[in-house]
Amino acid sequence: MKISDLNLEYDKLQQKYGSKELLSIYNGGCIENPNICFVFMNPTGKNIASDPNWKGRRSPWIGTKNIWKLFFRIGLLDEEIYVEVQKRKPQEWDEEFADLVYENVEKHKYFITNLGKCTQIDARILPNSVYSQYLDLLCKEIEIIEPKIIITLGNQVSSIVLGRNISVSQCRKQYFQKGIAEKSYKVYPVYYPIGNGMMNIDKAIEDLEDIIKSNFEK
């Protein structure tokens, strides 16, 4: 199975749980044994790839700025790409630039996805019951790409993925084991660093730097 084989299921769930005038957002980056799989919450209409007129890739955070600041600060985005991202207004992203950004993500060997692929008009809080509808599909993504570690962003996503109540403030830089398709993965819950979580971006960066160092720097 290829990662793109899951897109039809995501599109069906968009019609059920997402905004009817927007498209679902899938994933992007390194799909062959990446170092890290980052799992965020769900996309909003700020991602310009959710517009039905968009003809390019439908990957997370297209047309936004703040998350790329985080990836740059933890050494996972080249400076020239970061500078160009910060210069561009959302409508100045095009399909070619989105590909350029995600080629850089792939170069740095990480994968970006959301637990929920259902795009909402705004950053409304979704109930656990909606996110839970996507858990099996997320596990299938992980089974296909086989990341070295998984980073879940925020209490809600971390709790659903791990099947236990998680407070990221109580388990900073700690990992939990999750079994998927007869493999065991390290899952690190980290502060959600975007939107209402912007106040925690420095803590997220500190924790991510330490997690990356402990796993990939010898």
Secondary structure, DSSP 8 states (H G I E B T S, - for coil): --GGGGHHHHHHHHHHHS-TTS----EEE--SS-SEEEEE---BTTSGGGSTT--S---TTTT--HHHHHHHHTT-S-HHHHHHHHH--GGG--HHHHHHHHHHHHHTTEEEEES----BSS-----HHHHHTTHHHHHHHHHHH--SEEEEESHHHHHHHHTS---GGGSTT--EEEEETTEEEEEEEE---SGGGGGGHHHHHHHHHHHHHHHH--
